[in-house]
Amino acid sequence: MSNHSLRLKYTNAVADLANAASEKLRSGASEEAVARWVVDERNALKQTFRDLTPAPVLERLIANTVARYGNAMGPDVDELRASGKSWREIIDSATRAGEHGEDFFKPRD
């Protein structure tokens, strides 16, 4: 599978999380419960897709994440809350795939 196809599948899976989170909220789940659930689900998706990502691209992804957040997976829900994000902001950010640009996923020499 090409890097582009893999990224597209990941982006679609994250969009599916947005739909599921919205449904949970409509069904009466609290924003806190949904935020905690969706961050866990997003991290599971990250790991699933990282396991499928070619090593050179994976190294860039992890390096960017470490540079931005100080660890390979990014912040957990409690860290996001401690940084001042609301439950809704956490839900919104966890259901939006990060932006890397098309060139990020192209093979490099």
Buried (B, 14 or more C-beta within 10 A) or exposed (E): EEBEEBBEBBBEBBEEBBEBBEEBBEEEBEBBEBBBBBBEBBBEBBEEBBEEBEEEBBEBBBEEBEEEEEEEBBBBBEBBBEEEBEBEBBBBBBBBBBEEEEEBBEEEE
